[in-house]
Amino acid sequence: MDYKQRHKRLRLLIKKLNSERKRQAKKTDILCNDLIAAQRHFIKKLNTINFTANFYESIIASTDLSGLLCTASSLIKEKITDANISFFLREAESFELFMFYSDRPATSEKSPTLQSYGDGAQRLEDYFSPELVEDICKANKVCTIEDMFAMGLQGNLNVLNKISAVTIPLGLFGSSLGFILIYDRLENKLTADEIDDICAVTCGLSRAITSCQIDSRKSKIEN
């Protein structure tokens, strides 16, 4: 075998080795990325479990509906600081609204308005008609403000276009109890992880709401 042939075979061997090295390096990168993604997913699951456990532990002794929702609002605000949180609960022919901006239900005089988001002094809750509330309940899914517009939300667009809002359904066994309304400035849009964490506690919260409503009805009958 002459020098040229040996040199050619050596070049082919080196090329093959380099190709194999690159292939192995690519496999290693994919494996590392998968491990990192799995670790992030695991940590997210742990955070969700921790939030859910703390949430249920905090509401388990609640027997008063207003107190229950006030506690729930405070716990949710620990996840999404500064957001406005309201609860719309269905009634026979209308709905009941609970707004919490502090450690107690808000009153019309003390509730913050949407002035900081644009012109006008209305709260977002003021734009919710019984028909819109019913349509959101029937949808029984997480609804964005775009979904609400499609369902008939109407109001000052200078205001509404400057906020981010979602509704998260409350219900048991396929029956809607109402929903949670969460809204904030457009730049503070809720993340998918935050929405997932809140959705994780709605089943237990819905059971607690139902229990409080039953106790309230019994108390009224007895009195």
C-alpha positions in Angstrom: 0.0 0.0 0.0 1.6 3.2 -1.1 1.6 6.5 0.7 -1.4 8.0 -1.1 -3.6 5.1 -0.4 -2.7 5.1 3.3 -3.3 8.9 3.5 -6.7 8.5 1.8 -7.8 5.7 4.2 -6.6 7.8 7.1 -8.7 10.7 6.0 -11.7 8.6 5.6 -11.2 7.1 9.0 -10.8 10.5 10.6 -13.9 11.7 8.8 -15.9 8.7 10.1 -14.7 9.3 13.6 -15.6 13.0 13.5 -19.1 12.1 12.1 -19.6 9.6 14.9 -18.3 12.1 17.5 -20.8 14.7 16.3 -23.6 12.1 16.3 -22.8 11.2 19.9 -22.6 14.8 20.9 -26.0 15.5 19.4 -27.5 12.5 21.3 -25.9 13.9 24.5 -27.3 17.3 23.9 -30.8 15.9 23.3 -30.5 13.7 26.5 -29.4 16.7 28.6 -32.2 18.9 27.2 -34.7 16.2 28.0 -33.3 15.8 31.5 -33.5 19.6 32.1 -37.1 19.7 30.7 -38.1 16.8 32.9 -36.5 18.5 36.0 -38.4 21.7 35.3 -41.7 19.8 34.8 -41.0 17.9 38.1 -40.3 21.2 40.0 -43.5 22.7 38.5 -45.5 19.7 39.6 -44.1 20.0 43.1 -44.9 23.7 43.3 -48.5 23.0 42.1 -48.8 20.2 44.8 -47.5 22.5 47.5 -49.9 25.3 46.5 -52.8 22.9 46.3 -52.0 21.4 49.7 -51.6 24.8 51.4 -54.8 26.0 49.7 -56.9 23.1 50.9 -55.4 23.2 54.4 -56.4 26.9 54.6 -60.0 26.5 53.5 -60.9 23.2 55.1 -62.4 24.8 58.2 -64.4 27.5 56.4 -68.1 27.4 56.9 -69.1 30.9 55.9 -69.2 31.5 52.1 -67.9 35.1 52.2 -65.1 34.0 54.5 -64.2 31.1 52.3 -64.0 33.2 49.2 -62.0 35.9 51.0 -59.5 33.2 52.1 -59.4 31.8 48.6 -58.8 35.2 47.2 -55.9 35.9 49.5 -54.3 32.5 48.7 -54.6 33.1 44.9 -53.0 36.6 45.4 -50.0 34.9 46.8 -49.5 33.4 43.4 -50.5 36.5 41.3 -49.8 39.6 43.4 -51.7 42.8 42.7 -54.3 41.1 40.5 -58.0 41.8 41.0 -60.0 38.8 41.9 -63.8 38.3 41.9 -66.1 35.3 42.2 -69.3 35.0 40.2 -71.7 32.4 41.6 -74.8 31.2 39.7 -78.2 31.6 41.3 -81.6 30.5 40.0 -82.2 33.4 37.6 -79.1 35.6 38.1 -75.7 35.5 39.9 -74.0 36.6 43.1 -70.8 38.6 42.9 -68.0 38.6 45.5 -65.2 41.1 45.1 -62.0 41.0 47.2 -59.4 43.7 47.0 -58.2 43.5 50.7 -58.9 41.2 53.6 -62.6 41.7 53.3 -65.3 41.9 50.6 -65.1 45.1 48.6 -67.8 47.8 48.7 -68.6 50.1 45.8 -67.0 53.0 47.5 -63.7 51.3 48.3 -63.3 49.0 45.3 -60.5 50.2 42.9 -61.7 51.1 39.4 -60.2 50.7 36.0 -59.2 54.4 35.8 -55.5 53.4 36.0 -56.0 51.3 32.8 -57.6 54.1 30.8 -60.6 56.5 30.7 -63.7 55.7 32.7 -64.3 54.8 36.3 -66.0 51.4 35.9 -64.7 48.2 37.4 -64.4 45.3 34.9 -67.2 43.5 36.9 -69.5 46.3 35.9 -69.4 45.1 32.3 -70.7 41.6 33.1 -74.3 41.2 32.2 -76.4 38.2 33.4 -76.3 36.9 29.9 -72.5 37.1 29.7 -72.1 35.4 33.1 -74.4 32.6 31.9 -72.5 32.1 28.6 -69.2 31.9 30.5 -70.7 29.4 32.9 -72.0 27.3 30.0 -68.6 27.4 28.3 -67.1 25.7 31.4 -63.5 26.5 30.4 -60.8 29.0 31.0 -61.9 32.1 29.0 -59.6 35.0 27.9 -60.9 38.5 27.5 -61.0 37.7 23.7 -63.4 34.9 24.4 -65.5 37.2 26.5 -65.7 39.7 23.6 -66.9 36.9 21.4 -69.6 36.1 24.0 -70.8 39.7 24.0 -68.7 41.6 26.5 -69.2 45.3 25.7 -67.8 48.4 27.3 -65.2 51.1 27.0 -62.6 49.7 24.6 -60.0 52.3 25.7 -60.3 50.5 29.1 -60.8 46.9 28.1 -57.9 46.9 25.6 -55.4 47.8 28.4 -56.2 44.9 30.7 -55.6 41.2 30.8 -58.4 39.1 32.1 -59.3 35.4 32.4 -62.2 33.5 33.9 -61.6 30.1 35.6 -64.6 27.8 35.9 -66.0 26.5 39.2 -68.2 23.4 39.2 -68.9 19.8 40.2 -69.8 16.8 38.2 -70.1 18.8 35.0 -72.5 21.3 36.6 -71.3 24.9 36.7 -71.3 26.8 40.0 -69.8 30.0 38.5 -66.3 31.2 37.8 -63.4 33.2 39.2 -62.5 36.4 37.4 -58.9 37.5 37.5 -57.7 40.7 35.8 -54.7 43.0 35.8 -52.7 45.4 33.6 -52.0 44.0 30.1 -48.3 43.7 30.9 -49.0 41.5 33.9 -50.8 38.9 31.8 -51.3 35.6 33.7 -48.9 32.8 32.7 -50.0 29.3 31.7 -48.4 28.0 34.9 -50.3 30.4 37.1 -53.6 29.4 35.4 -52.8 25.7 35.8 -52.0 26.2 39.5 -55.4 27.9 40.1 -57.3 25.3 38.0 -55.7 22.7 40.3 -57.6 24.0 43.3 -61.0 24.6 41.7 -62.4 21.2 42.4 -61.8 21.4 46.2 -62.9 25.0 46.2 -66.1 24.1 44.4 -66.9 21.4 47.0 -66.3 23.9 49.8 -68.5 26.5 48.1 -71.3 24.0 47.7 -71.0 22.9 51.4 -71.2 26.6 52.5 -74.2 27.2 50.3 -76.0 24.1 51.7 -75.2 25.2 55.3 -76.5 28.7 54.6 -79.8 27.4 53.2 -80.2 25.1 56.2 -79.5 28.0 58.6 -82.1 30.2 56.8 -84.8 27.4 57.1 -84.1 26.8 60.7 -84.3 30.6 61.5 
